[in-house]
Amino acid sequence: MKLLFATAELAPLAQSGGLGDAVAGLAHALGARGHQVTCVLPAYPFARDAYAGLVARGDAPALTDAGTVSIPFSFGSLHARWLRGSLGVGVTVELLDAPQLYDRPGLYGHTDDALRFIALSRAASYRCDAIRPDVLVAHDWHAALAIGVLRTALDRGVNRGIGGVQVIHSNAYQGRFPRSAMALTGLPAELFHPEGVEAWGELCLLKAGIEWADRIVAVSPTYAQEIQTSELGEGLDGAYRARSHRLSGIANGIDASRFDPANDPALSAPFDARRPGGKRICRQAVSQELGLDEALPGRFCVAIGRFAAQKGWDVLADALDRLVDQGCVVGLLGDGNPTLAALVQAGAARHPGRVTLRTGYDEGLARRLYAGADCVLIPSRFEPCGLVQRIAQRYGAVPVAHRVGGLADTIEDPGFDPKGGLRALSTAEERRATGIFVSPLTPDALAAAVARVGQLGDEGKLEAMQRRLLRLDVSWAKPAAQWERLLETTAHEAQGRL
């Protein structure tokens, strides 16, 4: 198949979190399966710099001119050019070079973000008109309007045979702007209504994908159900329910070659399921690096990620005293909200040698923490899919996670009882476990879940679980096969419109 991905982020060129990794991982996985994937994104200066670095290392060809695009607005046409490159087998990248929109520091947070991403979406739809992919795949709100334009202003001739798939990486971000921004979309004014692109009196760019896509794909099956509820629908639950027959979920994988404890240069020693001994060396090394006491088996906990309310760092901060009381040593790495950072830092300051916090982004340290950890704490309030639990499993660390979204779909905990307490497990059930669930999301419940990891250490069962995690397939292989079937069905149905 010939596919066009429209996205604001694509690793390693531009990313603010998991979106860039997820889009790139899926593109490469489909490319490896023989499909042609063209990824359209803005030519941010840092994206061009990152691509130049790939060229300098001999990992990519130089960018070439791939034509121009003109986008009409009421204030005049925006003229831009396409720069084409390659990120590997089956994956082409086309950068939308419009310096007046994208030559800025940072990805988001600019006063003209509505114009910037409406322009990206409209350019992507025009690119579909030019290169005629089998399916347009729009990632999150930044690109959703591309499907709306393709199905309205450009819904003619062979374009009618192009399928459209809207991917929901996070419904918490919907591209909402004042009604006045409707004039930028190029859509007829009468489409500003609840069955079009209006949501609660505002322009909602994500709705353009929800309303006109042939398929809507959330990044996990559980999240596909959650966004149909008032709790996590963020005002769009009615729209999702109305199109539930076209809504499904496919959990993301991770790049298993990039995250590989057997070949990770950041680690003190390699390890895998056949040779797990290196994990003990990594545990000792990262403890020394952080100035932490050595913990008993099952009691070295880490948490890695953004300081954000969604990620539950406040719950973790409140649980630190309990964790230390039950013998845990805790290594923390994060960045983001300064209020949450201060809350966590205060907890760490109470327990020198037992709890430490490093702030900022340090990928090498993150990998060393995953490699050394007995368990990784993931107290997210909601989690569309999540990468942390997948990386933890890849490095043989037990994910201890709130049972929501993609965490519920990628962790198996046979002992979990949603009504409270624990079930007695058979040996066969124990061998299925790939993590431990927390519920409800409270400091006490988090500490109790961590205590179960400590019990595995006390009973001599932790290494068996670590080996099981190290054998687990967390790659894109299974998700890519599911995506392939969905895209083939979408393309076939779209052809029926001709």
N, C-alpha and C positions, 0 to 999 in steps of 0.2 A: 504494500500500500504506500501511497504518497500522502504524507501527513504534514500539516502545518501547525506548529505549536506557537501560540501568542502568549507572551509572558513578560512580566516586569523584572524577573530574576532568573538567572541561569548560572549555576556553578560551573567553572570557577570565575566567571566574568563579573557577575553582580549578584550579591545576596545579602540579606539582612537576617536570615534565620534558616528555617527548614525548607521554605518554599524553593529556593534556588537549588538545593540538593535534591529535592523530590522531582522537580521538573527535569533536571539533568539526568538523574538516575533512570527515570522512565524513558527519556529520549534515547539514552545509550542502550538500554535493554531492548527497546524496539528496533533500534538500528542493528543490534547484534542478531536479531531474528530475521533480518533481511529487508526491513522496511526503510523507506527514505523519509527522514524526519528533518524538516526545516524549522529552526527555532528563530522566531522574530522577537527582538527586544530592542530597547533604546540603545543608542551608541553613547552611553555614559562615558565620560573621560576615563574613569577607573576601569570600565569594561574594556575599552580600547587598550589601556595600559596592560591589563591582565592578558589580553590576547597577544599583545606584542611580546610579552614574556614567554608565552608558549612558542611563538615564532622563533625567538632568540634561542630557545632550547632545542629547536628542531622538532617540536611536538605538533606544529600546525603550519599550514601554508600561509603566506602573506594575504592580507585582506585585498579583495579586488572590487572594483566598481561594478555594481549589479543593477544600475539603472536609477531612475528618479521616481518620485511620487509627489503629486500635488493634491493637497487636501483643502477644499473650499470652506471658508468660514465667512461670516457676515462682515468681518473686518478685513477680508482679503484672503488669498490662498497662502497656505503654508507649503513651501517647497523644501523637499528633503531628498536625500539620496540613500540608496541601499549599499551597504558594504558587506560583502560575502566572504565567509571563511569556513573552516571545517574544524569540528571537535572530535573527529574520529570516524570510525566505520559507521556509515549510514546517517551521520548527524551533521547537517549543514547549519551554520549560524548566519543570520542576516540582521545586521545592525541598522536601525533607523537613525541616520545621521541628521539631526536637526539641532544644531548647537544652541539656538535660542531657547529651546525647551529642556535640553538634557545636560548641557555643560554646567552642572551645579555640583556642589558637595552634597553627598548623601542621596539616597534613593527617594525619600518622601519628606513631607513636611513643608513643602513650598506653597506659597499662596495661590499659584496657578496649577496645582496638581490636577484639577478637573480637566483643564485644557491639555496638560501633558499626557494623561492616560486616555483621554478621548481621542487625541491625535494618534496615539499608539494603536488603539483599537481600530480606528478608521483606516489607518495605513495597512494594518493586518488584513482587513476585509478586502481592500483594494489589491493586496498581494495575492489573495485567494482568486480574485477576478483575473489576475495575470497568469498565475502558475497552475491553477486548477488542481488543488490537492483532492484526494478522496474524502478527507475529513479535516475540518478545522477544529483544533482542541484549544479552548480558551482557559487559561489558568487564573482563577480568582477574579476579583472585581476589576483589576487593572485592564483586563483584556476582554471582559464579558460583552462589551458593546459591539465587538467585532461580529459576534453571532447575530445580534440584533440588526446590524447594518446589512449583513449578508442575506438575512431572511426578509428584509424589507426593501431598502433602496436598491440593492443589487440582486434581488430575487428574480432573475430572468435567465432564459436560455440554459446553457450548460451549468450555470451556477446553481441552479435548482438541484442538481445532482451532487452537490458538495454537502456532506454531512456535518453536523455541528455538535460538539460535546463540550459542556461546561463543567470544569473541575472545581469543586469546593474544597480548597485547602484549609480555609478558616472562614466560617460564616460570621465571625465577630467583626470582620472588616468588609464593608459592603459598597464602598465608593458612593457615599451619600453626599450630595451637594445641593445648594439652593436651586429652586425651580428655574431661576434665570440661566443656569448652566445647560438647560435643555436645548437652547439655541445652538450650542456647540456640537451637538450629537449628529446633526444631519438627518435626524429622524423627523417625520411629520409631527407637528405640535399635538395632534389628536392622540398620539401614543402616550402622552403624559396622563395616565390614568392607572388605577390599581391593577388592571390586567395588562399593563404595558410596563413603563419604566418608572412609574411613580410609586413611592412608598411613604405613607404618612406625611404627605405634603412636600416631600423632597424628591429630587432626582436620585434614583438608586441604580447605579450602573450594573451592579450584579444582577438585577432583575432582567436585564436584556438577555443575559445568558440563560437564566432560569425559565423565562417565558418562551424563548424561541429555540432553545437547543433541542436536538433530537434525543439526546441523553444527558442526564445530569449525574455526575459521579462524585460522591464524597470520598474522602481519603481513608475511610474505614466503614465497614457495614454498620457498626453501632452508631457512629457519628451520623450516618445517613438517616437513622431513626431519630436521633436526638435533635437534629435541626428541624424536625417536624413538630417539636414541642414548643410551648410558649417559653419554657425555661431557657432553651438554647437556640430557638428560632430567631431571636433578636428582631422580632417584628415581621419576619418573612416566613414564619412557620405555615401560615395559610397558603402561601404560594407553593411551598414545598409539598404540602399535603395535596394541593390541587394537581400537582404533577408527579405524585408518588409512583404512578405506573411507569414513569420514565426515570426515576431516581434509584440509584443503587450505590453500593460502597465497595471499594477495593483498597485494602490496606497497602501502604507503601512498603517497599523493601529498603535496603541500604546497599551501598557499593561495597560488596564483601571483599574486593581486592584492595580498596582504599583503607578499610577498617579490617586489618588482618593481624592478630597478635603473633602469628608465626613469622611475619615479615615486616614488623613495624619498627622503623629506625628510632622512634621516640622512646622505646622501652629498654629497660636494663637487661632483659632476657626474653627470648622468644618462647612461645608455648602454644600448644594446641591440644586437642582431645587425646592424642596419643602420647604427648609429652607435656603434661600439665605442670611439671615442677617449676617451670619458669615463672608461673604466676606467683609463687611464694617469694621468689627473688624480687619480682616487681613490687610486691606488697611491702617488703622490707625497705626497698629503695625509696619508694615514694613517701613512706612514713618518715624516713630520715630527712628527705628533701624538705618536708613540711614541718619538721621539728615535732613530730607527734610520737607519743608513746606507742609501743607495740601492743596491739590488741590481741586478745584471745581469739581462736578460730571462730568465724561467724560474726565478729563484732567490729570489723572495720567497715564503716559506712561512708559513702560519699554522695554528694549531690552536685550536679553540674547544670548550669543553664541561666536563663534570664531572670533577673529580679522583677517579677511581675505578679500581680494578684492572681492571674490565671494559674501560675505555676505553684501556688501554695507555699511560698517561702515563709509567710507569716506563721503557717501551721508548723512548719519545720522549726522555725526559731523558737516557738513555744514548746516544742518537743525536746529541745536540746538537753535540758536538765534531766529529763526522764531517761534519755538515751545514755547519758553519762552515768547516771545512777545504776543502770543495768549493765555497765561495763563496756560500753561502746566507745570507740575512738572515731571522730568524724572529720573528714576532709571536705571542704566546701570551695567551689569555684563558680563565680557568677559575675554578672554585670547588669546594670539597668537602674531601676527605681532607687534613688538614694535613700528614701525613707525605709524601704525594705532592707537595703544593704546595712543601714545603721542598726536595724532591729536584729539582724543576724550577727553583725559584728559584736553587739552587746552580749549576745549569748556566748559567742566564742571567747570573749574577754573574761567571762566567768570561769572558764575551764582551760587554762593554758596547758598545753601538752596533750589535751584530750580532744579539743575542738580547735580548728583553724580555718580561717577564711582568706582566700585569695580573690581579689577583684580584678576585673578586666578579662579580655579574651586571650587565652593561651591554649592553642590547640594541642601542643605537645604535652602540657601538664594535664589537660583533659584526658588524653589517651593514657597517660601514666596512672591517673586516678582510676579510670575504668579497668585497667589491667591489674591494679593492685587491690581493688575493692572486693570485699565479700558480698556487699550489696550496694545497690544504687537507689537512692530515695527519689520517688517521683510523685509528690503529693499534689498533682494538678487538679484544679477544680473542673476543668474540661480539657480535653486533648483530642483534636480531630484525628490525628494518627499518632504522631510522636516518633522521634528518632532515638531518643535517649534510651528507651527500653531495648530497642533493637541493637544499639551499640553495646549496651551493657551485656546482653546475651552473647553477642559476638566475642566479648572479652571474658566470658565466664563469670560475670558478676550477676547476682540474683537481683532482678528488678523488684522493688517493693513499691507498688503503685496503687493509686486510687483507681477503683474499677469504673472507668468512664471511657467513652470514645474508643480510639484505636488501642488504648491500653487493654481494654476488655477483650479485644479481638486478637491481640498478639501475645498475650500471657495466659498460660493455663495454670490454674491453682485448684486442684481437686479438693483441697481441704477447706476452701472458702465456703462459708455459710452466710448468705446475705442477711439472714435473720440474727446473726451474731453467733459467737462461739466457733468451734472447729469440729469438723467431722473426722472420725477415725478413718484412716486410709488403709487400703490393701497395698501390698507391695507393688502390684501393677499400677495402681493409681499414683503412688509415690513416684514411679518412673515416668509419669506423664508431666509432672510439674515443671514449669519453665519460669516461675516467678511466684510472688506472694502479693495478694490483694489487701488493700486497706479500705475499710468501710465501717462506719461513716468516716468522713475526713475530719478527724480530730487529733490533737496531739497524743491522747491516750491510745487511740486506735493505731496511729503510726508507730508508736513505741512498741505496742503489742505485736504488730506485724514484724518489726525488726527483731523482736525476741524470738520469733520462730526461726529466723536465720541463725541466731545464736544457738538455738536448740539443735539445729542441724550440725553445727560445729561440735557441740558437746557430745552428740551421739555418733560422731564419726561419719556422717552422711553428706557433709558439705562437698567433699571432693567429687563424689558421684554426681551430685547435681551440677557442679561446675563442668565436669566432662560432658554431661548431657547438653548443657547450654552451648558448649564449644562445638558440639556436633550439629546443632540446630541450623537449619537453612533459613537465614534471615535476608537472603539476597533478593534481587528483583526477579529471579527466575519464575516463581509462581505468579506474582502480581502481573508480570509482563505477559504471561500466557492468558491470564484473565482479561487484561486490557486488549490483547490482540483479538480475542473472540468478540468483545464488545465493539471494537472499532470496525471489524469486518461486518458485523451485523448492521451497524450504523451506516456504513458505506453502501451496503446492499439495499437497505431501505431508502436511502437518499436517491439512489439510482432509479427507484420506482417513481420518483416525482417527475422524471423527464417524460 
